[in-house]
């Protein structure tokens, strides 16, 4: 039983030894300069220095729209396998297959309409909702 795991243990041992050797060689032979000019330690993107620091508050709306985008794209990705197998499935029960996808697309449209009505995609200032017609 233990002989079955011997190749796995040898592989892990070699991987660990390689990692330790590479880290040790890097620490021994690596370039160590304590006096780096600030230009070498500053962050840059595509060779252009940053205009401001990245420690800013970002509106949660960006994350919500990104999550909605991902969720709706994943749901739309489910349409592809359905389209591929539609002819096979429609030979067995055509109305069931068609009603299933119509219900699925209806739910997608319903979710999108609810998010739109809720103001998820509005980027301007928030409008105050009037309750019971009293301003």
MOVENLIN-V327895 format. One record per residue. N is the residue number from 1. RES is the residue in three letters. PSI is psi in whole degrees, 0 to 359 (999 if undefined). OMEGA is omega in radians with two decimals (none if undefined). Layout:
N&RES&PSI&OMEGA  N&RES&PSI&OMEGA
//
This chain:
1&UNK&315&-3.12  2&UNK&333&-3.13  3&UNK&339&3.09  4&UNK&328&-3.09  5&UNK&356&-3.11  6&UNK&315&3.10  7&UNK&325&3.12  8&UNK&316&3.12  9&UNK&321&3.11  10&UNK&319&3.12  11&UNK&313&3.09  12&UNK&320&3.11  13&UNK&316&3.10  14&UNK&320&3.11  15&UNK&317&3.13  16&UNK&317&-3.14  17&UNK&321&3.12  18&UNK&317&3.13  19&UNK&315&3.14  20&UNK&318&-3.14  21&UNK&316&-3.13  22&UNK&318&3.09  23&UNK&320&3.11  24&UNK&316&3.11  25&UNK&322&3.11  26&UNK&320&-3.14  27&UNK&324&-3.12  28&UNK&317&-3.01  29&UNK&355&-3.07  30&UNK&158&-3.14  31&UNK&125&3.13  32&UNK&108&3.08  33&UNK&121&-3.10  34&UNK&345&-3.04  35&UNK&64&3.08  36&UNK&134&3.05  37&UNK&152&-3.10  38&UNK&331&-3.12  39&UNK&332&-3.13  40&UNK&337&-3.10  41&UNK&350&3.13  42&UNK&150&3.08  43&UNK&146&3.07  44&UNK&162&3.12  45&UNK&122&-3.13  46&UNK&35&3.09  47&UNK&3&-3.11  48&UNK&129&3.11  49&UNK&150&3.14  50&UNK&145&3.13  51&UNK&328&3.12  52&UNK&175&-3.13  53&UNK&153&-3.07  54&UNK&2&-3.10  55&UNK&65&3.13  56&UNK&157&3.05  57&UNK&136&3.11  58&UNK&136&-3.12  59&UNK&142&-3.14  60&UNK&343&3.13  61&UNK&326&3.11  62&UNK&316&-3.12  63&UNK&321&3.14  64&UNK&315&3.12  65&UNK&321&3.12  66&UNK&317&3.12  67&UNK&319&3.10  68&UNK&318&3.11  69&UNK&314&-3.13  70&UNK&314&-3.11  71&UNK&314&-3.14  72&UNK&326&3.08  73&UNK&322&3.09  74&UNK&320&3.12  75&UNK&322&3.10  76&UNK&331&3.09  77&UNK&337&3.08  78&UNK&344&3.11  79&UNK&331&-3.08  80&UNK&308&3.12  81&UNK&326&3.10  82&UNK&316&-3.13  83&UNK&325&3.13  84&UNK&318&-3.06  85&UNK&10&-3.06  86&UNK&316&-3.11  87&UNK&318&3.11  88&UNK&313&-3.10  89&UNK&326&-3.12  90&UNK&341&3.05  91&UNK&332&-3.12  92&UNK&304&-3.10  93&UNK&85&-3.01  94&UNK&320&-3.08  95&UNK&326&3.13  96&UNK&316&-3.13  97&UNK&317&-3.13  98&UNK&318&3.13  99&UNK&325&3.09  100&UNK&313&-3.09  101&UNK&328&3.07  102&UNK&319&3.10  103&UNK&321&3.13  104&UNK&313&3.14  105&UNK&323&3.09  106&UNK&319&3.09  107&UNK&321&3.09  108&UNK&314&-3.14  109&UNK&320&3.13  110&UNK&316&3.11  111&UNK&315&-3.14  112&UNK&317&3.14  113&UNK&320&3.13  114&UNK&317&3.12  115&UNK&321&3.13  116&UNK&315&3.14  117&UNK&326&-3.13  118&UNK&342&3.11  119&UNK&18&-3.13  120&UNK&326&-3.06  121&UNK&4&3.12  122&UNK&127&-3.11  123&UNK&352&3.12  124&UNK&185&3.09  125&UNK&147&-3.11  126&UNK&136&3.06  127&UNK&136&3.12  128&UNK&133&-3.14  129&UNK&136&3.09  130&UNK&129&3.12  131&UNK&129&3.10  132&UNK&25&3.08  133&UNK&7&3.13  134&UNK&126&-3.10  135&UNK&999&none
//
